[in-house]
Amino acid sequence: MHGQVQGWPDHELDARSMPHPVLDMLTVREMLYFTIEHNLHHLRGCRPDWSIHD
């Protein structure tokens, strides 16, 4: 997803939205942030000894 939106102006990240199966519609910016946090959540679960901080 990052490669698809790289270079988009900020207003486009907030103007466009996409569906999330649980959270309903999110802006592209929100989905990018969600994806980062979601991946970190799984990394923390797999390797709790890793130094990945909030």
C-alpha positions, 0 to 999 in steps of 0.5 A: 500500500505504501508504494501505491500512495508514495508521492500523494499530496497530503490533502489526497491522503485525507480526501480519499477513503477505503473500507476496513472490515471492522472499523468501517471507512478510514481515510488513506492516512488513517489506514496507513497509520492503522497498518503500521500499528497493526503490524507492530502489534503482531511483531510484539506478540511474536517477539515480546523481547524485541525493543519495539516501543509505542 
